[in-house]
């Protein structure tokens, strides 16, 4: 979809982009033969220059160029072109305060490999591994995960960032990751009802009692987040395509769900629920 996009060119909005498509200009390579288009010649010259720059940045594998120019709700457009260098990312913490809380676990998934990191074990390995990717996909990561990581590790993450919170909101889905999942038909099974606050309690249980099942449940929850992010990314991409001329030709197949290396422990979940007064 990226090479069919024009709205990242300064001065081109959704109306002009649709006008270009209606006129038969369906991708960057056709702009030079736009004689029949009703877009002013001066505007076409600007668009042609933008397309030349776009081709160069695409050839140089530079998704950040497009992330900087596209509105956050339109970042879905560059996902397929850079999918092979994309990681789905999620963190768990001891609290919401970037300055007073710690990262407990991090999960990464690139569509093939699952990686996970645990405080006190291998958390620092995350910094080298994340540099393998040019794009990250999160839910609410722009306001939480990325600032938290940057503060915690003292680094700057310069990846192109698709935050599904904005993409899904543009489709009418909001209220948090779990709510979006349910609205789109994703079932968490034994992890249904477990959320970010419960993840804090799982970590506390592991730290205070050494219950390895609590850590495994936390990792199962964290990893399911990133696996589901890929599903949500593809769902959102295909739904956004419906407002374009490319809904049939560009649709992506749904991804296969990988085996998650950890399983939630029902007895641990129920014990923590009862201890903390959860009734769900």
C-alpha positions as CSV (number, residue, x, y, z in Angstrom):
1,X,0.0,0.0,0.0
2,X,2.9,2.3,0.6
3,X,3.7,2.8,-3.1
4,X,0.0,3.6,-3.7
5,X,0.1,6.4,-1.0
6,X,0.3,10.1,-1.6
7,X,-0.8,11.6,1.6
8,X,2.7,11.7,3.0
9,X,3.6,14.4,0.4
10,X,3.3,17.9,1.9
11,X,0.1,19.5,0.7
12,X,-1.6,16.2,-0.3
13,X,-4.6,15.3,1.9
14,X,-7.1,12.4,1.8
15,X,-9.3,14.3,-0.8
16,X,-6.4,14.9,-3.2
17,X,-5.2,11.3,-2.8
18,X,-8.6,9.9,-3.7
19,X,-8.7,12.3,-6.7
20,X,-5.4,10.9,-7.9
21,X,-6.7,7.3,-7.6
22,X,-9.9,8.2,-9.4
23,X,-7.9,9.7,-12.2
24,X,-6.0,6.5,-12.6
25,X,-2.8,7.4,-10.8
26,X,-2.6,4.4,-8.5
27,X,1.1,4.3,-7.6
28,X,4.2,6.4,-7.6
29,X,5.4,5.2,-10.9
30,X,2.4,6.6,-12.8
31,X,2.8,10.2,-11.6
32,X,5.0,11.1,-14.6
33,X,2.2,10.2,-17.0
34,X,-0.6,12.2,-15.4
35,X,-1.8,14.2,-18.4
36,X,-5.4,13.3,-17.9
37,X,-5.4,14.1,-14.2
38,X,-7.4,17.1,-13.0
39,X,-4.8,17.9,-10.3
40,X,-3.0,21.2,-11.2
41,X,0.3,20.8,-13.0
42,X,2.2,22.7,-10.2
43,X,0.8,20.2,-7.6
44,X,1.8,17.3,-9.8
45,X,5.3,18.6,-10.0
46,X,5.5,18.7,-6.2
47,X,4.0,15.2,-6.0
48,X,6.5,13.9,-8.5
49,X,9.4,15.3,-6.5
50,X,7.9,13.7,-3.4
51,X,7.6,10.3,-5.2
52,X,11.2,10.5,-6.3
53,X,12.3,11.0,-2.7
54,X,9.9,8.3,-1.5
55,X,11.4,5.8,-4.0
56,X,14.9,6.6,-2.7
57,X,14.0,6.1,0.9
58,X,12.1,2.9,0.2
59,X,15.1,1.5,-1.8
60,X,17.3,2.5,1.2
61,X,15.1,0.6,3.6
62,X,14.2,3.7,5.6
63,X,10.8,3.4,7.1
64,X,11.4,6.3,9.5
65,X,11.0,8.7,6.5
66,X,7.4,7.6,6.0
67,X,6.6,7.3,9.7
68,X,7.7,11.0,10.1
69,X,5.4,12.1,7.2
70,X,2.3,10.0,7.6
71,X,-0.3,10.7,10.3
72,X,-0.1,8.2,13.2
73,X,-3.5,6.7,12.1
74,X,-2.0,6.0,8.7
75,X,1.2,4.2,9.7
76,X,-0.4,0.9,8.7
77,X,0.4,1.8,5.1
78,X,4.1,1.0,5.4
79,X,3.7,-2.3,7.3
80,X,4.0,-4.8,4.4
81,X,7.0,-3.2,2.8
82,X,9.0,-3.4,6.1
83,X,7.4,-6.5,7.6
84,X,10.6,-8.5,7.5
85,X,12.4,-5.9,9.7
86,X,9.4,-5.4,12.1
87,X,9.2,-6.4,15.7
88,X,6.0,-6.5,17.8
89,X,7.0,-5.3,21.3
90,X,5.4,-5.0,24.8
91,X,6.8,-4.5,28.3
92,X,5.5,-5.3,31.8
93,X,6.5,-3.1,34.7
94,X,6.1,-2.7,38.4
95,X,3.9,0.4,37.9
96,X,2.8,3.2,35.6
97,X,5.3,5.8,36.7
98,X,8.3,5.9,34.4
99,X,10.5,7.5,37.1
100,X,9.5,5.3,40.0
101,X,8.9,1.9,38.5
102,X,10.9,-0.9,36.9
103,X,10.6,-3.1,33.8
104,X,10.0,-6.7,34.8
105,X,9.7,-8.4,31.4
106,X,9.8,-7.6,27.8
107,X,8.5,-9.6,24.8
108,X,9.5,-9.3,21.2
109,X,8.0,-11.2,18.2
110,X,8.9,-10.7,14.6
111,X,6.4,-13.1,13.0
112,X,8.8,-16.0,13.3
113,X,10.9,-15.8,16.5
114,X,9.7,-15.1,20.1
115,X,12.2,-13.4,22.4
116,X,11.6,-12.6,26.0
117,X,13.6,-10.8,28.7
118,X,13.3,-11.0,32.5
119,X,14.6,-8.5,35.1
120,X,17.6,-10.1,36.9
121,X,18.2,-12.6,34.1
122,X,18.7,-11.2,30.6
123,X,16.9,-7.9,30.4
124,X,20.0,-6.0,29.1
125,X,20.0,-8.3,26.0
126,X,17.0,-6.5,24.8
127,X,19.1,-3.5,23.7
128,X,21.1,-5.4,21.2
129,X,18.2,-7.5,19.9
130,X,15.9,-4.5,19.3
131,X,18.5,-3.0,17.0
132,X,18.0,-5.8,14.5
133,X,14.7,-4.2,13.5
134,X,13.8,-1.0,11.7
135,X,10.1,-0.9,12.7
136,X,8.3,-1.6,16.0
137,X,4.6,-2.2,16.5
138,X,3.0,-1.6,19.9
139,X,-0.3,-0.7,21.5
140,X,0.1,2.6,23.3
141,X,3.8,2.3,23.1
142,X,4.4,5.9,22.1
143,X,3.2,7.2,25.4
144,X,4.2,4.2,27.6
145,X,6.5,1.4,26.4
146,X,9.0,3.5,24.4
147,X,9.4,6.4,27.0
148,X,9.7,3.7,29.7
149,X,12.4,1.8,27.8
150,X,14.3,5.0,26.9
151,X,14.4,6.1,30.6
152,X,15.1,2.7,32.0
153,X,18.0,1.8,29.7
154,X,19.2,5.4,29.0
155,X,18.8,4.9,25.2
156,X,17.0,6.6,22.4
157,X,14.8,4.4,20.2
158,X,14.8,5.7,16.7
159,X,12.7,3.0,15.1
160,X,9.7,3.8,12.9
161,X,6.8,3.1,15.2
162,X,3.4,1.8,14.4
163,X,1.3,2.4,17.5
164,X,-1.9,0.4,16.9
165,X,-3.7,2.5,19.5
166,X,-4.0,5.3,16.8
167,X,-4.7,3.0,13.9
168,X,-7.4,1.1,15.7
169,X,-8.9,4.3,17.0
170,X,-9.2,5.5,13.4
171,X,-11.3,2.4,12.8
172,X,-13.5,3.0,15.9
173,X,-11.8,0.7,18.3
174,X,-10.5,2.2,21.6
175,X,-10.4,1.5,25.3
176,X,-7.2,-0.5,25.7
177,X,-5.6,-3.5,24.0
178,X,-7.7,-6.2,25.7
179,X,-10.9,-4.3,24.8
180,X,-9.9,-4.0,21.2
181,X,-8.9,-7.7,21.1
182,X,-12.4,-8.7,22.4
183,X,-14.1,-6.4,20.0
184,X,-12.2,-8.0,17.1
185,X,-12.9,-11.6,18.2
186,X,-9.6,-12.5,19.9
187,X,-9.9,-14.9,22.8
188,X,-7.3,-15.1,25.6
189,X,-8.5,-18.3,27.1
190,X,-7.1,-18.9,30.6
191,X,-5.6,-15.3,30.5
192,X,-9.0,-13.7,30.1
193,X,-9.3,-11.0,32.7
194,X,-5.6,-10.7,33.3
195,X,-4.4,-7.2,32.7
196,X,-1.4,-4.9,33.3
197,X,-2.3,-4.5,37.0
198,X,-2.6,-8.2,37.4
199,X,0.8,-8.6,35.7
200,X,2.3,-6.5,38.5
201,X,0.8,-8.9,41.1
202,X,2.2,-11.9,39.2
203,X,5.7,-10.3,39.4
204,X,5.3,-9.6,43.1
205,X,4.2,-13.2,43.7
206,X,7.3,-14.4,41.9
207,X,9.6,-12.0,43.8
208,X,8.1,-12.7,47.2
209,X,7.6,-16.5,47.0
210,X,9.9,-17.7,44.2
211,X,6.8,-19.3,42.5
212,X,8.1,-20.0,39.0
213,X,4.5,-20.6,37.9
214,X,3.8,-16.9,38.5
215,X,6.7,-15.9,36.3
216,X,5.7,-18.3,33.6
217,X,2.1,-16.9,33.7
218,X,3.5,-13.4,33.4
219,X,5.6,-14.4,30.4
220,X,2.7,-16.2,28.8
221,X,0.6,-13.0,29.2
222,X,3.4,-10.7,28.0
223,X,4.2,-12.9,24.9
224,X,0.5,-13.3,24.1
225,X,0.4,-9.5,23.9
226,X,3.0,-9.3,21.1
227,X,1.6,-12.4,19.2
228,X,-1.8,-10.7,19.2
229,X,-0.3,-7.5,18.0
230,X,0.6,-9.1,14.7
231,X,-3.0,-10.4,14.4
232,X,-4.4,-6.9,15.2
233,X,-1.9,-5.3,12.8
234,X,-3.1,-7.5,9.9
235,X,-6.8,-7.1,10.8
236,X,-6.4,-3.3,11.0
237,X,-4.4,-3.2,7.7
238,X,-7.1,-5.1,5.8
239,X,-9.9,-3.0,7.3
240,X,-8.2,0.2,6.4
241,X,-7.8,-1.1,2.8
242,X,-11.6,-1.1,2.4
243,X,-11.6,2.7,1.9
244,X,-9.1,2.4,-0.9
245,X,-9.2,0.9,-4.5
246,X,-6.9,-1.9,-3.2
247,X,-9.1,-3.8,-0.9
248,X,-8.9,-7.0,-3.0
249,X,-5.4,-6.8,-4.5
250,X,-3.5,-5.8,-1.3
251,X,-5.3,-7.7,1.4
252,X,-2.9,-9.7,3.7
253,X,-3.6,-13.3,4.9
254,X,-4.1,-13.7,8.6
255,X,-0.9,-14.8,10.3
256,X,-0.4,-18.2,11.8
257,X,-0.4,-18.2,15.6
258,X,2.9,-19.5,17.0
259,X,3.2,-21.8,20.0
260,X,3.8,-19.7,23.1
261,X,6.6,-21.3,25.2
262,X,4.8,-20.7,28.5
263,X,1.3,-21.6,29.8
264,X,-0.7,-19.7,32.4
265,X,-1.1,-21.5,35.7
266,X,-4.8,-21.4,36.7
267,X,-4.2,-22.1,40.3
268,X,-1.7,-19.2,40.6
269,X,-4.1,-16.9,38.9
270,X,-7.0,-17.9,41.1
271,X,-5.0,-17.6,44.3
272,X,-3.9,-14.1,43.4
273,X,-7.4,-13.1,42.5
274,X,-8.8,-14.3,45.8
275,X,-5.9,-12.7,47.8
276,X,-6.5,-9.3,46.2
277,X,-10.3,-9.4,46.0
278,X,-10.8,-9.9,42.3
279,X,-14.1,-11.3,41.2
280,X,-14.1,-12.0,37.5
